[in-house]
Amino acid sequence: MTDLLLRSQRTDAASPYDPPRDTPALVLAWIKRARESQIRHYTMADRLTRCGRRLGLAVIGITAATGTSAFLSLVATVVSPDVRVVIGMTSLSAAVLASLQTFLRYGERAELHRRAGAQYGAVRRRLEAIHAADPCVHDPCVIDAVRDELDHIAQTAPHLPRVVASKH
């Protein structure tokens, strides 16, 4: 029942799912899915890298501004209470952003998606070689091994949000 529900959510009413009926069609379907997964994981890796870079630059900027203003407030003899509040708020902002940077692990998550994209790319190239070979030579053991490899990648790859999954 769950499989039917998932299948109906992933396909629209105009194009119902039609499973491949022979090995060459199966290989072509796997090539398409592997390529889509490869692109989606690389897209997500790029997105996470950009987010991590932006957050890191914000932390650097705010920390530098806070440090400079704190140093200047020590040197200046008369510092207004408003300036002290601003320095305190920027210091708090820097701490919050640095905590978010650690918690969100953008770099680590980007690397996991990059690795999944590379794995899908390797399987896609293998499938393309199988597809390019004589259809009479398609060895069921090779097809089973590729299926097992695709299953393993799908189980170990990080989750893709619906936004990334539906764009491509």
ABEGO torsion letter per residue (X at the ends): XAAAAAAAAABBAABBBBBBABAAAAAAAAAAAAAAAAAAAAAAAAAAAAAAAAAAAAAAAAAAAAAAAAAAAAABABBBAAAAAAAAAAAAAAAAAAAAAAAAGAAAAAAAAAAAAAAAAAAAAAAAAAAABBAAABBAAAAAAAAAAAAAAAAABBBBBAAAAAAX
